[in-house]
Every structure is written in structure tokens, then in C-alpha cells.
Amino acid sequence: MSSAEIWHFNSAPETLYLKPFTFPKMKKLVFATNNQHKTDEIRAALENKYEVLNLEDIGCLVDIPETADTFEGNATLKSSYVVEHFNLDCFADDSGLEVEALNNEPGVYSARYSGSRDSLENIQMVLAKLDGNPNRKARFKTVISLMQDGKNHIFEGTIEGTIRTALSGSKGFGYDPVFQPNGYEITFAEMDMAEKNKISHRAIALKKMLAFLKG
């Protein structure tokens, strides 16, 4: 007997029959990422609600262009690409660092601010531009675009903090070694991953989206 079926029995022995009942299939939802760890986290959070797939699962081998000038624009480019080419609902995110004294740079160029994708070079450029500037205010921002049933739903998460004058910590990635969130005396790169994931910009945006999906 299939695990997806329930069989109903008539109580009258002379008219005993079997009637299969099949549970409806879960809706597919694509996370526009190739990061298996991120996929597993979302899959666990939406267990029994959606069948969560990533780009590799659906055979999307294209490096989806991120050519917009806003986080929302880039996230929407990625989610809409999957919907258009694979006809599946999808969500995608874009994140970065905004430094107040640098007119919110590096922003959407966070991953390649120095012209390179080397995190240390990007950090050094930010520190060089801030050299001697007393205004160290900054924020990390994540924007998620969820394309579902033909509609684009946007979820945003931010965390405020300051930019240290020197690197500290070896955990995390990107600008984590110089970003100190407000209310803490340590950088993101000095935090345990579990602690960071409770307060991070990405965690805030994801929490909003998950609440929406769970209804």
C-alpha cells in the first residue's frame, strides 16, 4: 500500500470495498541559490508546506544577471528569471552593506566594490574611504523577492551598526570582520553563527517571508 494513500473500509462485510484517497502534492517553490545549506534551512522551515528546490535541482545552470541598481531590483531579476524560464514559483534575495558616510556605498556592489570579489580587498577599500571620518554608521540589508502566483512579494531585513577601524574575528564572510551591530561589543565575524542568525538582516527578511508562506 502506498504511503501516500489512505484506504477506506465499508463497515458492512457483504459490501466490503477499498477506496483509495491520495494526498494532494505539495506545491514546488524554488530558492534561487546553489547553496545547499541555505536550501536545507528553508526546506526544514517549510516542511509539509512546500517542496523547496534550488537552482541545481531544477537544472538552472545560468549565472543569472544582477544588473539592477537596487537590492529589490536584483532579487526580482533572479526570481522572475526562474518563473519565466521554468514556470515555477521562486524567491531570491540580494544583500549588501550600506555605509552612511559613503552615500550608502557599497550597496549593490558590495561583493565587487574594489573591482574584485576578494572580501579583504573590498573591506580595505571601505576602510580607506572612511579613514579619518568620525561617522562610522552602517547597515546590512537583505531584500527578498517572492514571485508566487504571478505576484511579486517583497520582504526586507536590516540591521544597524558601525564600521570598525580594523578587522576583528575570523567567522562569517564579506564585511563581517568590520561590522559591529548596535548593542554588541563584537563584530559579526566574532559571533557564533547561531547568534548571528538570530539577529542578521537575512534572518529578519526570511522570518517575514516564512510567516507569509505559512499563512
N, C-alpha and C positions, 0 to 999 in steps of 0.2 A: 504494500500500500504506500503511495507517495506521501512524503512528509507534508506536502502542500495540500492534501486533501482530507476532508472530514466525511465519514460515511454515516448516513442516517438510516436507522433501522425502524421499520414499522412494527408496532407492538403486537399486532395480530399475527400469530405463527403461520396461518394459512395464506397470508398475503405478504410474506417476508420479501423485501426487496432492498437493493442497495442504490443509494442516490449520491453521487459524488458532489462535493462542494469544493471549489478551488478558490483560494485566497487571491485577490487581485494583485498583480505585480506592482512592486514599488516603482515610483517614478525615478527616472535617471536624472542625476544632477552632476554636471562636470565642474570640477575645480581647475581653472586654467593654470596649472602648475605641473612641474615634473618632480616636485619634491615629495617623496613617498611618506616622509614623516608628517608633513603638513596634511597630506591626504588622509592618513590614518587617524589623525586627531579629529578631523571633521567627520570622517566616517563613523567614529565612535560616538561623537556628539549627536549625530543624526540617525543612529541605529534604529532600524524598524520604521523609519520615516522616509528615507530616500536611499537609493543606490548611488553612492558617491564614486565618481570616476575621475581620473586625472587625464592629462593630455596623452600620456603614453597609452593608457587604457583604450582610448578611442582612436589611436593611430595618428594623432596630430603631431607631425614631426617638424612643423614650420616654426621658425623663430618669429612669433607674432610681433609686428612692428609696434613700438611705443613712441609715436611721433607727436602726441598731443602736448600742450603746454600746461596742463593741469593733471593732478593725480586722478581726478574723476575721469578726465578725458582718456588717459592711458588705460585705466581699468575698464572703461567702456569699450575701447578698441578691442581689448582681448576677449571680453565676454561676448561681444557681438560677432566677432570672427568665428567663434565656435558655433554660435547659434546659426549663422549664415551658412557655414560650410558643413556642419554635422547635424543640424536640425535637432539640437539638444539644448535644454536649459543649462545655463552656465553662470558661474560667478568668478570674478577675477579681482585682484587687488593691486594697488600701486602705493608705494610708501616712500617717504624720504624725510630729510632734515630741513627745517626752515630756521634760519638764523636772523633774528630781528635786525641787527646792525648791518647785515648784508642784503637788505631788501628781500628777505625770505629766501635767499640762495642758501644752499644749492638746489633745493626744491626737487623738481622732476629730474634734475641732472645729478642727483645725489650719488648714483652709482658710478658716474664717469665725470665728476666735477673737475678733476685735474687733466682731463683728456685721456685718462687711463681708468681701467676698472680695478686698479690696485687700491685697496682700502687705506693703506698707510699714506699713499700719495694724496689721496683725497682729503684725509684728515689734516695733513701738513698744509695743504692749500687753505683750508678753513682757518687754521691757527695763524698762518701768515697774514691773512686778510684781517684777522681780528687783533693782531699784535698791537698792544697799547690801548686798545679800545675797552673802556670800562663796562660797556653794555655787552654782557655775555648771554643775554636771554635767547632761548631757542626752544623749539618744539619738534617732536617727531609726529608725523601724521600718516595715517593709513586711510585710504578710501576704497571701499568695496562696491563693485557694480554687480548686481544680481539681475541677469536677464531671465525672466521667468514668465511664461505665457504671454510673450510679446511685450512685456513691460520692463522698464529698467528701474530697479530699486537701488538707491544709493545709501550706504552706511558709512559713517565717518568716525574715526577714533583719533584723539590727540592726547599727548602728554607733554606738559610744560617742564622746562628745566633750564640749565645753564651749560655753557661750554667751558670745560676746564682749560687751563693754560698748558697742561701737559697730559699725556696719555696715562691711564691708570687701569689695570686689570687686563686679564687675558681671555675672558669669556666673551660670548656674543660674537658680533660681527659688525662690519661697517663702521659707523661713528660711535659705537658703544663705548670705546675707551675714553672718550672726552665728554660724553653726555651724562650729566648728573641730574636726575629727576628731582623736582621740587619735593622737599620733605625728607630727602635722603642725604647722607653724607658720603655715599659711594656712587660710582658710575654704573651704568648698565653692565659694563664688562666685568665688574666686581660682584655682581649679583648672581645668585643661583638661578638657573633657568626657570625653575618653578616659581620663584618670587617675581622675576621679571615678567613672566607670562600672566601674572595676576594683574599687573598694572600697565602693561605696554599698550601703545597706540593700536597695534594689531589685535591684541586681545579685546580691547574695548569695541573696535569695529566688528569683530567676529561675534562677540556676545550679542550685539544688536541684531546682526543678521540671523543668528541661530534662534533668537527669540521670535523673530518674524516668521521663520520657516516652521517652527514648532507650533505656531499659532497660539 
